[in-house]
Amino acid sequence: MKILLMLSVVPDTTSKINFTDNDTRFDKTGIQFVINPHDEFGLTKAMQIKEKTGAELHVVHVGVQANESVIRKTLAIGADKAFRIDADPKDSYFTAAQLAEFIKDKDYDLIIAGRESIDYNGGMVPGIVSALTGIKFVNAVIGMELNGNNVTLDREIEGGKETLQTTLPLIIGGQKGLVREEELRIPNMRGIMMARKKPLEVLPAVDAPLTTEYVKFEKPPAKSAVKLIDKDNLDELIDLLHNEAKVI
């Protein structure tokens, strides 16, 4: 069995976000990049399958050389081989086209992606890859069990959970719930040392159209200062809620 993780590299959630070029471009200066949290759940699930079945696990990422340290973290956790498609992805279609071209001559049984990346939150890449390759796709997966070529999936839907059955090959968009949070893997020293010897192959990008452009980014407005009201002064509280906050 062969498994592929489609890896997104995103800013750490504690990073302070700024924009440049008249708010049209994300400023990467001083930003720490990490594995996309949705992908972490997928990576752990892939490792569980690998350990149970002896599957081979590959990782592919569309991105720049600076992201290789994050890619190598997946090798330290237990992936067997990694690929970096050498491109600075500008939109979801461009990224998906690179991944689809990579996948088309491979024989992966299970392809795992995060439901979305937590930076742009587009949630489109795995679905576009499915359309370009013709491989079945199930999104928002919170549970998966394999029985040979058969797959049982739980996916999150509005107000509840849906259970599906299908067969491999398959692309899934995973998220929190695919494994328990306490099961998430971190590299140990042995894994870090072994990762140095594992292959990380750099591939050229293919031509693909850019179908979108960023017009402007806007950060949420700063929160106003907190105004404290004495617990006995209800008239002032009601006045502020009515005339200033306008919530009553």
Buried (B, 14 or more C-beta within 10 A) or exposed (E): BBBBBBBBBBBEEEBEEBBEEEBEEBBEEEBEBBBBBBBBBBBBBBBBBBEEEEBBBBBBBBBBEEBBEBBBBBBBBBBBBBBBBEBEBBBBBBBBBBBBBBBEEEEBBBBBBBBBBBBBEBBBBBBBBBEBBEBBBBBBBBBBEBEEEEBEBBBBEEEEEEEEEBEBBBBBBBBBBBBEEEEBBEBEEEBBEBBEEBEBEEBEBEEBEEEEEBEEBEEEEEEEEEEEBEEEEEEEEEEBEEEEEEEE
